[in-house]
Amino acid sequence: MTQPYDPARDLEAMLSPREAAAFLSSTVRTLEAWRNRGEGPPYYRPSANRVRYKRRDLIEYLEQSRVTPRAAA
């Protein structure tokens, strides 16, 4: 039996800045500032006034910032 489509599990889903900010526990303004500075996760600009983020890219961005603590000496 095929499971119903779940956009929350679709790694290729394109998210709006609002959705991406929620996913990253950030704000739309922070994402905008990162884009203006050339920082943050990769994004797509399908038209002059639209920005989209791929869920897979957001996950990879988070993984890059992962910190593994060392054991205390």
mmCIF file as Biopython writes it, N, C-alpha, C and O atoms, coordinates in Angstrom:
data_model
#
loop_
_atom_site.group_PDB
_atom_site.id
_atom_site.type_symbol
_atom_site.label_atom_id
_atom_site.label_alt_id
_atom_site.label_comp_id
_atom_site.label_asym_id
_atom_site.label_entity_id
_atom_site.label_seq_id
_atom_site.pdbx_PDB_ins_code
_atom_site.Cartn_x
_atom_site.Cartn_y
_atom_site.Cartn_z
_atom_site.occupancy
_atom_site.B_iso_or_equiv
_atom_site.auth_seq_id
_atom_site.auth_asym_id
_atom_site.pdbx_PDB_model_num
ATOM 1   N N  . MET A ? 1  ? 0.828  -1.186 0.000   1.0 0.0 1  A 1 
ATOM 2   C CA . MET A ? 1  ? 0.000  0.000  0.000   1.0 0.0 1  A 1 
ATOM 3   C C  . MET A ? 1  ? 0.880  1.260  0.000   1.0 0.0 1  A 1 
ATOM 4   O O  . MET A ? 1  ? 1.813  1.374  0.795   1.0 0.0 1  A 1 
ATOM 5   N N  . THR A ? 2  ? 0.583  2.160  -0.863  1.0 0.0 2  A 1 
ATOM 6   C CA . THR A ? 2  ? 1.341  3.400  -0.973  1.0 0.0 2  A 1 
ATOM 7   C C  . THR A ? 2  ? 0.892  4.383  0.098   1.0 0.0 2  A 1 
ATOM 8   O O  . THR A ? 2  ? -0.302 4.580  0.325   1.0 0.0 2  A 1 
ATOM 9   N N  . GLN A ? 3  ? 1.887  5.002  0.757   1.0 0.0 3  A 1 
ATOM 10  C CA . GLN A ? 3  ? 1.544  5.996  1.775   1.0 0.0 3  A 1 
ATOM 11  C C  . GLN A ? 3  ? 1.172  7.302  1.099   1.0 0.0 3  A 1 
ATOM 12  O O  . GLN A ? 3  ? 1.698  7.616  0.031   1.0 0.0 3  A 1 
ATOM 13  N N  . PRO A ? 4  ? 0.276  8.066  1.703   1.0 0.0 4  A 1 
ATOM 14  C CA . PRO A ? 4  ? -0.097 9.358  1.117   1.0 0.0 4  A 1 
ATOM 15  C C  . PRO A ? 4  ? 1.087  10.321 1.130   1.0 0.0 4  A 1 
ATOM 16  O O  . PRO A ? 4  ? 1.977  10.227 1.975   1.0 0.0 4  A 1 
ATOM 17  N N  . TYR A ? 5  ? 1.075  11.233 0.188   1.0 0.0 5  A 1 
ATOM 18  C CA . TYR A ? 5  ? 2.136  12.235 0.086   1.0 0.0 5  A 1 
ATOM 19  C C  . TYR A ? 5  ? 2.151  13.105 1.340   1.0 0.0 5  A 1 
ATOM 20  O O  . TYR A ? 5  ? 1.119  13.625 1.763   1.0 0.0 5  A 1 
ATOM 21  N N  . ASP A ? 6  ? 3.323  13.250 1.919   1.0 0.0 6  A 1 
ATOM 22  C CA . ASP A ? 6  ? 3.502  14.075 3.111   1.0 0.0 6  A 1 
ATOM 23  C C  . ASP A ? 6  ? 4.568  15.121 2.804   1.0 0.0 6  A 1 
ATOM 24  O O  . ASP A ? 6  ? 5.755  14.794 2.783   1.0 0.0 6  A 1 
ATOM 25  N N  . PRO A ? 7  ? 4.174  16.372 2.566   1.0 0.0 7  A 1 
ATOM 26  C CA . PRO A ? 7  ? 5.171  17.391 2.201   1.0 0.0 7  A 1 
ATOM 27  C C  . PRO A ? 7  ? 6.217  17.611 3.280   1.0 0.0 7  A 1 
ATOM 28  O O  . PRO A ? 7  ? 7.317  18.073 2.978   1.0 0.0 7  A 1 
ATOM 29  N N  . ALA A ? 8  ? 5.907  17.294 4.527   1.0 0.0 8  A 1 
ATOM 30  C CA . ALA A ? 8  ? 6.879  17.472 5.605   1.0 0.0 8  A 1 
ATOM 31  C C  . ALA A ? 8  ? 8.033  16.481 5.486   1.0 0.0 8  A 1 
ATOM 32  O O  . ALA A ? 8  ? 9.089  16.692 6.083   1.0 0.0 8  A 1 
ATOM 33  N N  . ARG A ? 9  ? 7.847  15.403 4.724   1.0 0.0 9  A 1 
ATOM 34  C CA . ARG A ? 9  ? 8.898  14.398 4.554   1.0 0.0 9  A 1 
ATOM 35  C C  . ARG A ? 9  ? 9.575  14.488 3.188   1.0 0.0 9  A 1 
ATOM 36  O O  . ARG A ? 9  ? 10.517 13.744 2.914   1.0 0.0 9  A 1 
ATOM 37  N N  . ASP A ? 10 ? 9.113  15.372 2.351   1.0 0.0 10 A 1 
ATOM 38  C CA . ASP A ? 10 ? 9.645  15.505 0.995   1.0 0.0 10 A 1 
ATOM 39  C C  . ASP A ? 10 ? 10.907 16.358 1.030   1.0 0.0 10 A 1 
ATOM 40  O O  . ASP A ? 10 ? 10.832 17.571 1.225   1.0 0.0 10 A 1 
ATOM 41  N N  . LEU A ? 11 ? 12.073 15.723 0.840   1.0 0.0 11 A 1 
ATOM 42  C CA . LEU A ? 11 ? 13.342 16.452 0.900   1.0 0.0 11 A 1 
ATOM 43  C C  . LEU A ? 11 ? 13.505 17.423 -0.253  1.0 0.0 11 A 1 
ATOM 44  O O  . LEU A ? 11 ? 14.279 18.374 -0.154  1.0 0.0 11 A 1 
ATOM 45  N N  . GLU A ? 12 ? 12.792 17.201 -1.341  1.0 0.0 12 A 1 
ATOM 46  C CA . GLU A ? 12 ? 12.902 18.086 -2.498  1.0 0.0 12 A 1 
ATOM 47  C C  . GLU A ? 12 ? 11.863 19.212 -2.469  1.0 0.0 12 A 1 
ATOM 48  O O  . GLU A ? 12 ? 11.823 20.035 -3.384  1.0 0.0 12 A 1 
ATOM 49  N N  . ALA A ? 13 ? 11.034 19.258 -1.441  1.0 0.0 13 A 1 
ATOM 50  C CA . ALA A ? 13 ? 9.998  20.296 -1.337  1.0 0.0 13 A 1 
ATOM 51  C C  . ALA A ? 13 ? 10.641 21.676 -1.295  1.0 0.0 13 A 1 
ATOM 52  O O  . ALA A ? 13 ? 11.671 21.881 -0.653  1.0 0.0 13 A 1 
ATOM 53  N N  . MET A ? 14 ? 10.019 22.607 -1.983  1.0 0.0 14 A 1 
ATOM 54  C CA . MET A ? 14 ? 10.486 23.987 -2.000  1.0 0.0 14 A 1 
ATOM 55  C C  . MET A ? 14 ? 9.692  24.775 -0.958  1.0 0.0 14 A 1 
ATOM 56  O O  . MET A ? 14 ? 8.461  24.783 -0.976  1.0 0.0 14 A 1 
ATOM 57  N N  . LEU A ? 15 ? 10.405 25.431 -0.058  1.0 0.0 15 A 1 
ATOM 58  C CA . LEU A ? 15 ? 9.776  26.150 1.033   1.0 0.0 15 A 1 
ATOM 59  C C  . LEU A ? 15 ? 9.881  27.658 0.830   1.0 0.0 15 A 1 
ATOM 60  O O  . LEU A ? 15 ? 10.865 28.160 0.286   1.0 0.0 15 A 1 
ATOM 61  N N  . SER A ? 16 ? 8.867  28.353 1.270   1.0 0.0 16 A 1 
ATOM 62  C CA . SER A ? 16 ? 8.897  29.814 1.251   1.0 0.0 16 A 1 
ATOM 63  C C  . SER A ? 16 ? 9.861  30.292 2.335   1.0 0.0 16 A 1 
ATOM 64  O O  . SER A ? 16 ? 10.236 29.508 3.207   1.0 0.0 16 A 1 
ATOM 65  N N  . PRO A ? 17 ? 10.267 31.556 2.299   1.0 0.0 17 A 1 
ATOM 66  C CA . PRO A ? 17 ? 11.127 32.069 3.367   1.0 0.0 17 A 1 
ATOM 67  C C  . PRO A ? 17 ? 10.493 31.897 4.756   1.0 0.0 17 A 1 
ATOM 68  O O  . PRO A ? 17 ? 11.198 31.609 5.723   1.0 0.0 17 A 1 
ATOM 69  N N  . ARG A ? 18 ? 9.205  32.067 4.858   1.0 0.0 18 A 1 
ATOM 70  C CA . ARG A ? 18 ? 8.526  31.899 6.154   1.0 0.0 18 A 1 
ATOM 71  C C  . ARG A ? 18 ? 8.644  30.455 6.635   1.0 0.0 18 A 1 
ATOM 72  O O  . ARG A ? 18 ? 8.947  30.207 7.802   1.0 0.0 18 A 1 
ATOM 73  N N  . GLU A ? 19 ? 8.405  29.511 5.738   1.0 0.0 19 A 1 
ATOM 74  C CA . GLU A ? 19 ? 8.519  28.099 6.093   1.0 0.0 19 A 1 
ATOM 75  C C  . GLU A ? 19 ? 9.959  27.722 6.426   1.0 0.0 19 A 1 
ATOM 76  O O  . GLU A ? 19 ? 10.213 26.975 7.371   1.0 0.0 19 A 1 
ATOM 77  N N  . ALA A ? 20 ? 10.895 28.247 5.641   1.0 0.0 20 A 1 
ATOM 78  C CA . ALA A ? 20 ? 12.315 27.961 5.885   1.0 0.0 20 A 1 
ATOM 79  C C  . ALA A ? 20 ? 12.757 28.534 7.233   1.0 0.0 20 A 1 
ATOM 80  O O  . ALA A ? 20 ? 13.490 27.882 7.976   1.0 0.0 20 A 1 
ATOM 81  N N  . ALA A ? 21 ? 12.317 29.739 7.543   1.0 0.0 21 A 1 
ATOM 82  C CA . ALA A ? 21 ? 12.668 30.351 8.823   1.0 0.0 21 A 1 
ATOM 83  C C  . ALA A ? 21 ? 12.125 29.511 9.983   1.0 0.0 21 A 1 
ATOM 84  O O  . ALA A ? 21 ? 12.822 29.302 10.977  1.0 0.0 21 A 1 
ATOM 85  N N  . ALA A ? 22 ? 10.909 29.040 9.861   1.0 0.0 22 A 1 
ATOM 86  C CA . ALA A ? 22 ? 10.339 28.189 10.914  1.0 0.0 22 A 1 
ATOM 87  C C  . ALA A ? 22 ? 11.135 26.892 11.038  1.0 0.0 22 A 1 
ATOM 88  O O  . ALA A ? 22 ? 11.405 26.434 12.148  1.0 0.0 22 A 1 
ATOM 89  N N  . PHE A ? 23 ? 11.504 26.310 9.922   1.0 0.0 23 A 1 
ATOM 90  C CA . PHE A ? 23 ? 12.281 25.069 9.920   1.0 0.0 23 A 1 
ATOM 91  C C  . PHE A ? 23 ? 13.611 25.265 10.630  1.0 0.0 23 A 1 
ATOM 92  O O  . PHE A ? 23 ? 14.063 24.377 11.353  1.0 0.0 23 A 1 
ATOM 93  N N  . LEU A ? 24 ? 14.244 26.421 10.432  1.0 0.0 24 A 1 
ATOM 94  C CA . LEU A ? 24 ? 15.551 26.720 11.018  1.0 0.0 24 A 1 
ATOM 95  C C  . LEU A ? 24 ? 15.452 27.371 12.399  1.0 0.0 24 A 1 
ATOM 96  O O  . LEU A ? 24 ? 16.475 27.688 13.005  1.0 0.0 24 A 1 
ATOM 97  N N  . SER A ? 25 ? 14.237 27.571 12.899  1.0 0.0 25 A 1 
ATOM 98  C CA . SER A ? 25 ? 14.022 28.300 14.161  1.0 0.0 25 A 1 
ATOM 99  C C  . SER A ? 25 ? 14.664 29.673 14.083  1.0 0.0 25 A 1 
ATOM 100 O O  . SER A ? 25 ? 15.357 30.107 15.003  1.0 0.0 25 A 1 
ATOM 101 N N  . SER A ? 26 ? 14.422 30.340 12.981  1.0 0.0 26 A 1 
ATOM 102 C CA . SER A ? 26 ? 14.992 31.649 12.722  1.0 0.0 26 A 1 
ATOM 103 C C  . SER A ? 26 ? 13.864 32.601 12.328  1.0 0.0 26 A 1 
ATOM 104 O O  . SER A ? 26 ? 12.692 32.333 12.591  1.0 0.0 26 A 1 
ATOM 105 N N  . THR A ? 27 ? 14.228 33.704 11.701  1.0 0.0 27 A 1 
ATOM 106 C CA . THR A ? 27 ? 13.217 34.656 11.233  1.0 0.0 27 A 1 
ATOM 107 C C  . THR A ? 27 ? 13.400 34.916 9.745   1.0 0.0 27 A 1 
ATOM 108 O O  . THR A ? 27 ? 14.468 34.671 9.182   1.0 0.0 27 A 1 
ATOM 109 N N  . VAL A ? 28 ? 12.354 35.409 9.127   1.0 0.0 28 A 1 
ATOM 110 C CA . VAL A ? 28 ? 12.421 35.772 7.714   1.0 0.0 28 A 1 
ATOM 111 C C  . VAL A ? 28 ? 13.459 36.879 7.517   1.0 0.0 28 A 1 
ATOM 112 O O  . VAL A ? 28 ? 14.187 36.878 6.524   1.0 0.0 28 A 1 
ATOM 113 N N  . ARG A ? 29 ? 13.527 37.802 8.440   1.0 0.0 29 A 1 
ATOM 114 C CA . ARG A ? 29 ? 14.503 38.901 8.340   1.0 0.0 29 A 1 
ATOM 115 C C  . ARG A ? 29 ? 15.942 38.389 8.395   1.0 0.0 29 A 1 
ATOM 116 O O  . ARG A ? 29 ? 16.816 38.898 7.693   1.0 0.0 29 A 1 
ATOM 117 N N  . THR A ? 30 ? 16.179 37.390 9.227   1.0 0.0 30 A 1 
ATOM 118 C CA . THR A ? 30 ? 17.524 36.803 9.302   1.0 0.0 30 A 1 
ATOM 119 C C  . THR A ? 30 ? 17.883 36.158 7.975   1.0 0.0 30 A 1 
ATOM 120 O O  . THR A ? 30 ? 18.993 36.348 7.476   1.0 0.0 30 A 1 
ATOM 121 N N  . LEU A ? 31 ? 16.954 35.393 7.392   1.0 0.0 31 A 1 
ATOM 122 C CA . LEU A ? 31 ? 17.217 34.780 6.088   1.0 0.0 31 A 1 
ATOM 123 C C  . LEU A ? 31 ? 17.510 35.849 5.038   1.0 0.0 31 A 1 
ATOM 124 O O  . LEU A ? 31 ? 18.414 35.686 4.219   1.0 0.0 31 A 1 
ATOM 125 N N  . GLU A ? 32 ? 16.756 36.929 5.062   1.0 0.0 32 A 1 
ATOM 126 C CA . GLU A ? 32 ? 16.977 38.017 4.113   1.0 0.0 32 A 1 
ATOM 127 C C  . GLU A ? 32 ? 18.360 38.638 4.310   1.0 0.0 32 A 1 
ATOM 128 O O  . GLU A ? 32 ? 19.066 38.916 3.341   1.0 0.0 32 A 1 
ATOM 129 N N  . ALA A ? 33 ? 18.739 38.851 5.561   1.0 0.0 33 A 1 
ATOM 130 C CA . ALA A ? 33 ? 20.064 39.430 5.852   1.0 0.0 33 A 1 
ATOM 131 C C  . ALA A ? 33 ? 21.165 38.489 5.371   1.0 0.0 33 A 1 
ATOM 132 O O  . ALA A ? 33 ? 22.160 38.938 4.802   1.0 0.0 33 A 1 
ATOM 133 N N  . TRP A ? 34 ? 20.994 37.190 5.596   1.0 0.0 34 A 1 
ATOM 134 C CA . TRP A ? 34 ? 21.988 36.228 5.126   1.0 0.0 34 A 1 
ATOM 135 C C  . TRP A ? 34 ? 22.108 36.269 3.612   1.0 0.0 34 A 1 
ATOM 136 O O  . TRP A ? 34 ? 23.218 36.255 3.080   1.0 0.0 34 A 1 
ATOM 137 N N  . ARG A ? 35 ? 20.974 36.321 2.908   1.0 0.0 35 A 1 
ATOM 138 C CA . ARG A ? 35 ? 21.021 36.377 1.439   1.0 0.0 35 A 1 
ATOM 139 C C  . ARG A ? 35 ? 21.760 37.629 0.983   1.0 0.0 35 A 1 
ATOM 140 O O  . ARG A ? 35 ? 22.574 37.568 0.062   1.0 0.0 35 A 1 
ATOM 141 N N  . ASN A ? 36 ? 21.483 38.756 1.617   1.0 0.0 36 A 1 
ATOM 142 C CA . ASN A ? 36 ? 22.136 40.014 1.238   1.0 0.0 36 A 1 
ATOM 143 C C  . ASN A ? 36 ? 23.638 39.984 1.482   1.0 0.0 36 A 1 
ATOM 144 O O  . ASN A ? 36 ? 24.393 40.653 0.777   1.0 0.0 36 A 1 
ATOM 145 N N  . ARG A ? 37 ? 24.079 39.212 2.476   1.0 0.0 37 A 1 
ATOM 146 C CA . ARG A ? 37 ? 25.509 39.106 2.789   1.0 0.0 37 A 1 
ATOM 147 C C  . ARG A ? 37 ? 26.173 37.920 2.113   1.0 0.0 37 A 1 
ATOM 148 O O  . ARG A ? 37 ? 27.379 37.718 2.257   1.0 0.0 37 A 1 
ATOM 149 N N  . GLY A ? 38 ? 25.394 37.128 1.372   1.0 0.0 38 A 1 
ATOM 150 C CA . GLY A ? 38 ? 25.953 35.946 0.726   1.0 0.0 38 A 1 
ATOM 151 C C  . GLY A ? 38 ? 26.219 34.814 1.697   1.0 0.0 38 A 1 
ATOM 152 O O  . GLY A ? 38 ? 27.112 33.998 1.469   1.0 0.0 38 A 1 
ATOM 153 N N  . GLU A ? 39 ? 25.463 34.755 2.768   1.0 0.0 39 A 1 
ATOM 154 C CA . GLU A ? 39 ? 25.618 33.730 3.801   1.0 0.0 39 A 1 
ATOM 155 C C  . GLU A ? 39 ? 24.364 32.865 3.846   1.0 0.0 39 A 1 
ATOM 156 O O  . GLU A ? 39 ? 23.437 33.045 3.057   1.0 0.0 39 A 1 
ATOM 157 N N  . GLY A ? 40 ? 24.357 31.928 4.781   1.0 0.0 40 A 1 
ATOM 158 C CA . GLY A ? 40 ? 23.169 31.121 5.013   1.0 0.0 40 A 1 
ATOM 159 C C  . GLY A ? 40 ? 23.020 29.983 4.019   1.0 0.0 40 A 1 
ATOM 160 O O  . GLY A ? 40 ? 23.927 29.698 3.237   1.0 0.0 40 A 1 
ATOM 161 N N  . PRO A ? 41 ? 21.862 29.336 4.060   1.0 0.0 41 A 1 
ATOM 162 C CA . PRO A ? 41 ? 21.639 28.179 3.185   1.0 0.0 41 A 1 
ATOM 163 C C  . PRO A ? 41 ? 21.436 28.602 1.734   1.0 0.0 41 A 1 
ATOM 164 O O  . PRO A ? 41 ? 21.050 29.740 1.464   1.0 0.0 41 A 1 
ATOM 165 N N  . PRO A ? 42 ? 21.696 27.682 0.794   1.0 0.0 42 A 1 
ATOM 166 C CA . PRO A ? 42 ? 21.427 27.976 -0.618  1.0 0.0 42 A 1 
ATOM 167 C C  . PRO A ? 42 ? 19.942 28.248 -0.825  1.0 0.0 42 A 1 
ATOM 168 O O  . PRO A ? 42 ? 19.094 27.749 -0.085  1.0 0.0 42 A 1 
ATOM 169 N N  . TYR A ? 43 ? 19.646 29.045 -1.839  1.0 0.0 43 A 1 
ATOM 170 C CA . TYR A ? 43 ? 18.244 29.358 -2.139  1.0 0.0 43 A 1 
ATOM 171 C C  . TYR A ? 43 ? 18.051 29.466 -3.637  1.0 0.0 43 A 1 
ATOM 172 O O  . TYR A ? 43 ? 19.011 29.536 -4.405  1.0 0.0 43 A 1 
ATOM 173 N N  . TYR A ? 44 ? 16.809 29.478 -4.029  1.0 0.0 44 A 1 
ATOM 174 C CA . TYR A ? 44 ? 16.426 29.603 -5.438  1.0 0.0 44 A 1 
ATOM 175 C C  . TYR A ? 44 ? 15.625 30.882 -5.603  1.0 0.0 44 A 1 
ATOM 176 O O  . TYR A ? 44 ? 14.869 31.273 -4.714  1.0 0.0 44 A 1 
ATOM 177 N N  . ARG A ? 45 ? 15.795 31.527 -6.744  1.0 0.0 45 A 1 
ATOM 178 C CA . ARG A ? 45 ? 15.033 32.736 -7.053  1.0 0.0 45 A 1 
ATOM 179 C C  . ARG A ? 45 ? 14.282 32.475 -8.364  1.0 0.0 45 A 1 
ATOM 180 O O  . ARG A ? 45 ? 14.768 32.829 -9.438  1.0 0.0 45 A 1 
ATOM 181 N N  . PRO A ? 46 ? 13.080 31.845 -8.277  1.0 0.0 46 A 1 
ATOM 182 C CA . PRO A ? 46 ? 12.338 31.510 -9.490  1.0 0.0 46 A 1 
ATOM 183 C C  . PRO A ? 46 ? 11.838 32.729 -10.262 1.0 0.0 46 A 1 
ATOM 184 O O  . PRO A ? 46 ? 11.550 32.638 -11.456 1.0 0.0 46 A 1 
ATOM 185 N N  . SER A ? 47 ? 11.735 33.859 -9.583  1.0 0.0 47 A 1 
ATOM 186 C CA . SER A ? 47 ? 11.385 35.112 -10.257 1.0 0.0 47 A 1 
ATOM 187 C C  . SER A ? 47 ? 12.008 36.249 -9.452  1.0 0.0 47 A 1 
ATOM 188 O O  . SER A ? 47 ? 12.563 36.024 -8.376  1.0 0.0 47 A 1 
ATOM 189 N N  . ALA A ? 48 ? 11.916 37.440 -9.965  1.0 0.0 48 A 1 
ATOM 190 C CA . ALA A ? 48 ? 12.589 38.584 -9.338  1.0 0.0 48 A 1 
ATOM 191 C C  . ALA A ? 48 ? 12.143 38.822 -7.895  1.0 0.0 48 A 1 
ATOM 192 O O  . ALA A ? 48 ? 12.931 39.297 -7.078  1.0 0.0 48 A 1 
ATOM 193 N N  . ASN A ? 49 ? 10.911 38.504 -7.579  1.0 0.0 49 A 1 
ATOM 194 C CA . ASN A ? 49 ? 10.416 38.802 -6.229  1.0 0.0 49 A 1 
ATOM 195 C C  . ASN A ? 49 ? 10.020 37.553 -5.437  1.0 0.0 49 A 1 
ATOM 196 O O  . ASN A ? 49 ? 9.265  37.648 -4.469  1.0 0.0 49 A 1 
ATOM 197 N N  . ARG A ? 50 ? 10.525 36.385 -5.842  1.0 0.0 50 A 1 
ATOM 198 C CA . ARG A ? 50 ? 10.241 35.147 -5.107  1.0 0.0 50 A 1 
ATOM 199 C C  . ARG A ? 50 ? 11.532 34.436 -4.752  1.0 0.0 50 A 1 
ATOM 200 O O  . ARG A ? 50 ? 12.462 34.358 -5.555  1.0 0.0 50 A 1 
ATOM 201 N N  . VAL A ? 51 ? 11.568 33.924 -3.540  1.0 0.0 51 A 1 
ATOM 202 C CA . VAL A ? 51 ? 12.709 33.143 -3.063  1.0 0.0 51 A 1 
ATOM 203 C C  . VAL A ? 51 ? 12.157 31.835 -2.517  1.0 0.0 51 A 1 
ATOM 204 O O  . VAL A ? 51 ? 11.111 31.817 -1.870  1.0 0.0 51 A 1 
ATOM 205 N N  . ARG A ? 52 ? 12.859 30.751 -2.778  1.0 0.0 52 A 1 
ATOM 206 C CA . ARG A ? 52 ? 12.465 29.445 -2.269  1.0 0.0 52 A 1 
ATOM 207 C C  . ARG A ? 52 ? 13.707 28.706 -1.776  1.0 0.0 52 A 1 
ATOM 208 O O  . ARG A ? 52 ? 14.810 28.895 -2.288  1.0 0.0 52 A 1 
ATOM 209 N N  . TYR A ? 53 ? 13.499 27.865 -0.772  1.0 0.0 53 A 1 
ATOM 210 C CA . TYR A ? 53 ? 14.555 27.042 -0.195  1.0 0.0 53 A 1 
ATOM 211 C C  . TYR A ? 53 ? 14.153 25.585 -0.317  1.0 0.0 53 A 1 
ATOM 212 O O  . TYR A ? 53 ? 12.998 25.234 -0.078  1.0 0.0 53 A 1 
ATOM 213 N N  . LYS A ? 54 ? 15.098 24.738 -0.687  1.0 0.0 54 A 1 
ATOM 214 C CA . LYS A ? 54 ? 14.828 23.305 -0.754  1.0 0.0 54 A 1 
ATOM 215 C C  . LYS A ? 54 ? 15.074 22.708 0.635   1.0 0.0 54 A 1 
ATOM 216 O O  . LYS A ? 54 ? 16.096 22.974 1.268   1.0 0.0 54 A 1 
ATOM 217 N N  . ARG A ? 55 ? 14.127 21.902 1.093   1.0 0.0 55 A 1 
ATOM 218 C CA . ARG A ? 55 ? 14.228 21.302 2.427   1.0 0.0 55 A 1 
ATOM 219 C C  . ARG A ? 55 ? 15.567 20.570 2.604   1.0 0.0 55 A 1 
ATOM 220 O O  . ARG A ? 55 ? 16.190 20.671 3.662   1.0 0.0 55 A 1 
ATOM 221 N N  . ARG A ? 56 ? 16.004 19.848 1.594   1.0 0.0 56 A 1 
ATOM 222 C CA . ARG A ? 56 ? 17.280 19.117 1.669   1.0 0.0 56 A 1 
ATOM 223 C C  . ARG A ? 56 ? 18.435 20.088 1.953   1.0 0.0 56 A 1 
ATOM 224 O O  . ARG A ? 56 ? 19.315 19.778 2.755   1.0 0.0 56 A 1 
ATOM 225 N N  . ASP A ? 57 ? 18.439 21.256 1.304   1.0 0.0 57 A 1 
ATOM 226 C CA . ASP A ? 57 ? 19.501 22.243 1.517   1.0 0.0 57 A 1 
ATOM 227 C C  . ASP A ? 57 ? 19.490 22.775 2.951   1.0 0.0 57 A 1 
ATOM 228 O O  . ASP A ? 57 ? 20.545 23.026 3.534   1.0 0.0 57 A 1 
ATOM 229 N N  . LEU A ? 58 ? 18.304 22.943 3.508   1.0 0.0 58 A 1 
ATOM 230 C CA . LEU A ? 58 ? 18.211 23.433 4.888   1.0 0.0 58 A 1 
ATOM 231 C C  . LEU A ? 58 ? 18.756 22.398 5.864   1.0 0.0 58 A 1 
ATOM 232 O O  . LEU A ? 58 ? 19.442 22.744 6.826   1.0 0.0 58 A 1 
ATOM 233 N N  . ILE A ? 59 ? 18.450 21.134 5.614   1.0 0.0 59 A 1 
ATOM 234 C CA . ILE A ? 59 ? 18.973 20.066 6.479   1.0 0.0 59 A 1 
ATOM 235 C C  . ILE A ? 59 ? 20.493 20.021 6.383   1.0 0.0 59 A 1 
ATOM 236 O O  . ILE A ? 59 ? 21.172 19.917 7.404   1.0 0.0 59 A 1 
ATOM 237 N N  . GLU A ? 60 ? 21.035 20.099 5.171   1.0 0.0 60 A 1 
ATOM 238 C CA . GLU A ? 60 ? 22.489 20.096 4.994   1.0 0.0 60 A 1 
ATOM 239 C C  . GLU A ? 60 ? 23.135 21.301 5.665   1.0 0.0 60 A 1 
ATOM 240 O O  . GLU A ? 60 ? 24.213 21.184 6.247   1.0 0.0 60 A 1 
ATOM 241 N N  . TYR A ? 61 ? 22.482 22.459 5.587   1.0 0.0 61 A 1 
ATOM 242 C CA . TYR A ? 61 ? 22.994 23.663 6.237   1.0 0.0 61 A 1 
ATOM 243 C C  . TYR A ? 61 ? 23.070 23.454 7.752   1.0 0.0 61 A 1 
ATOM 244 O O  . TYR A ? 61 ? 24.058 23.825 8.385   1.0 0.0 61 A 1 
ATOM 245 N N  . LEU A ? 62 ? 22.037 22.866 8.318   1.0 0.0 62 A 1 
ATOM 246 C CA . LEU A ? 62 ? 22.049 22.596 9.757   1.0 0.0 62 A 1 
ATOM 247 C C  . LEU A ? 62 ? 23.141 21.595 10.121  1.0 0.0 62 A 1 
ATOM 248 O O  . LEU A ? 62 ? 23.823 21.756 11.133  1.0 0.0 62 A 1 
ATOM 249 N N  . GLU A ? 63 ? 23.305 20.571 9.303   1.0 0.0 63 A 1 
ATOM 250 C CA . GLU A ? 63 ? 24.328 19.558 9.578   1.0 0.0 63 A 1 
ATOM 251 C C  . GLU A ? 63 ? 25.729 20.169 9.562   1.0 0.0 63 A 1 
ATOM 252 O O  . GLU A ? 63 ? 26.598 19.738 10.320  1.0 0.0 63 A 1 
ATOM 253 N N  . GLN A ? 64 ? 25.955 21.161 8.712   1.0 0.0 64 A 1 
ATOM 254 C CA . GLN A ? 64 ? 27.269 21.813 8.637   1.0 0.0 64 A 1 
ATOM 255 C C  . GLN A ? 64 ? 27.589 22.588 9.911   1.0 0.0 64 A 1 
ATOM 256 O O  . GLN A ? 64 ? 28.757 22.806 10.231  1.0 0.0 64 A 1 
ATOM 257 N N  . SER A ? 65 ? 26.562 23.001 10.632  1.0 0.0 65 A 1 
ATOM 258 C CA . SER A ? 65 ? 26.794 23.782 11.846  1.0 0.0 65 A 1 
ATOM 259 C C  . SER A ? 65 ? 26.787 22.907 13.104  1.0 0.0 65 A 1 
ATOM 260 O O  . SER A ? 65 ? 26.837 23.409 14.227  1.0 0.0 65 A 1 
ATOM 261 N N  . ARG A ? 66 ? 26.725 21.599 12.894  1.0 0.0 66 A 1 
ATOM 262 C CA . ARG A ? 66 ? 26.692 20.662 14.019  1.0 0.0 66 A 1 
ATOM 263 C C  . ARG A ? 66 ? 28.015 20.695 14.784  1.0 0.0 66 A 1 
ATOM 264 O O  . ARG A ? 66 ? 29.092 20.703 14.186  1.0 0.0 66 A 1 
ATOM 265 N N  . VAL A ? 67 ? 27.919 20.715 16.089  1.0 0.0 67 A 1 
ATOM 266 C CA . VAL A ? 67 ? 29.084 20.720 16.969  1.0 0.0 67 A 1 
ATOM 267 C C  . VAL A ? 67 ? 29.016 19.464 17.836  1.0 0.0 67 A 1 
ATOM 268 O O  . VAL A ? 67 ? 28.012 19.200 18.496  1.0 0.0 67 A 1 
ATOM 269 N N  . THR A ? 68 ? 30.103 18.700 17.819  1.0 0.0 68 A 1 
ATOM 270 C CA . THR A ? 68 ? 30.192 17.515 18.667  1.0 0.0 68 A 1 
ATOM 271 C C  . THR A ? 68 ? 31.080 17.856 19.850  1.0 0.0 68 A 1 
ATOM 272 O O  . THR A ? 68 ? 32.275 18.099 19.677  1.0 0.0 68 A 1 
ATOM 273 N N  . PRO A ? 69 ? 30.515 17.878 21.051  1.0 0.0 69 A 1 
ATOM 274 C CA . PRO A ? 69 ? 31.322 18.270 22.221  1.0 0.0 69 A 1 
ATOM 275 C C  . PRO A ? 69 ? 32.368 17.199 22.538  1.0 0.0 69 A 1 
ATOM 276 O O  . PRO A ? 69 ? 32.164 16.006 22.312  1.0 0.0 69 A 1 
ATOM 277 N N  . ARG A ? 70 ? 33.480 17.670 23.062  1.0 0.0 70 A 1 
ATOM 278 C CA . ARG A ? 70 ? 34.543 16.767 23.498  1.0 0.0 70 A 1 
ATOM 279 C C  . ARG A ? 70 ? 34.294 16.415 24.945  1.0 0.0 70 A 1 
ATOM 280 O O  . ARG A ? 70 ? 33.681 17.183 25.687  1.0 0.0 70 A 1 
ATOM 281 N N  . ALA A ? 71 ? 34.763 15.270 25.338  1.0 0.0 71 A 1 
ATOM 282 C CA . ALA A ? 71 ? 34.669 14.861 26.738  1.0 0.0 71 A 1 
ATOM 283 C C  . ALA A ? 71 ? 35.632 15.731 27.572  1.0 0.0 71 A 1 
ATOM 284 O O  . ALA A ? 71 ? 36.723 16.076 27.119  1.0 0.0 71 A 1 
ATOM 285 N N  . ALA A ? 72 ? 35.211 16.068 28.775  1.0 0.0 72 A 1 
ATOM 286 C CA . ALA A ? 72 ? 36.070 16.874 29.641  1.0 0.0 72 A 1 
ATOM 287 C C  . ALA A ? 72 ? 37.284 16.055 30.064  1.0 0.0 72 A 1 
ATOM 288 O O  . ALA A ? 72 ? 37.186 14.854 30.316  1.0 0.0 72 A 1 
ATOM 289 N N  . ALA A ? 73 ? 38.424 16.726 30.137  1.0 0.0 73 A 1 
ATOM 290 C CA . ALA A ? 73 ? 39.676 16.022 30.482  1.0 0.0 73 A 1 
ATOM 291 C C  . ALA A ? 73 ? 39.796 15.798 31.971  1.0 0.0 73 A 1 
ATOM 292 O O  . ALA A ? 73 ? 40.783 15.223 32.431  1.0 0.0 73 A 1 
#
